[in-house]
Amino acid sequence: MKTCRRFNTVRAQYEREIEFMLAHSERYAGRPAAKASAKQAASAKQRMARALSSHVGRCPECG
């Protein structure tokens, strides 16, 4: 699938955010902060999917 520069930028931002949260979760395993960070990462994955799918629906270059 050919995507535009904006799509790649949005995806990279979300992936970086998710990576930071998962790394924090691993670093503090067994603590309440780790559990919260893991939940936030899962939520960010859902937000990323929603944002990218709506982008593809609106973008003439991607869709």
C-alpha positions in Angstrom: 0.0 0.0 0.0 1.4 3.4 -1.0 1.2 6.0 1.7 1.9 9.7 2.0 4.5 11.4 4.1 1.9 12.5 6.7 0.8 8.9 7.2 4.4 7.8 7.9 4.9 10.7 10.3 1.8 9.9 12.3 2.7 6.2 12.4 6.2 7.0 13.5 5.1 9.3 16.3 2.6 6.7 17.7 5.2 3.9 17.4 7.8 5.9 19.3 5.3 6.7 22.1 4.3 3.0 22.3 7.9 2.0 22.4 8.7 4.4 25.3 5.7 3.1 27.3 6.6 -0.6 26.8 10.2 0.1 27.7 9.0 1.8 30.9 6.7 -1.1 31.6 9.6 -3.6 31.3 12.0 -1.5 33.3 9.6 -1.2 36.3 8.1 -4.7 36.0 6.1 -5.8 39.1 5.2 -2.2 40.1 1.9 -0.4 39.6 3.5 2.1 37.3 4.5 -0.7 34.9 1.0 -2.0 34.7 -0.4 1.5 34.0 2.2 2.0 31.3 1.4 -1.3 29.6 -2.3 -0.3 29.6 -1.5 3.1 28.1 0.6 1.4 25.4 -2.3 -0.9 24.5 -4.6 2.2 24.4 -2.1 4.0 22.2 -2.1 1.1 19.7 -5.9 1.4 19.4 -5.6 5.2 19.0 -3.0 4.7 16.3 -5.1 2.3 14.4 -8.1 4.6 14.5 -6.0 7.7 13.5 -4.4 5.9 10.6 -7.6 4.4 9.3 -9.4 7.7 9.3 -6.4 9.3 7.6 -6.5 6.7 4.8 -10.2 7.4 4.4 -9.7 11.1 4.0 -6.3 11.3 2.2 -6.5 11.3 -1.6 -2.9 10.1 -1.8 -3.3 7.1 0.6 -6.9 6.1 -0.1 
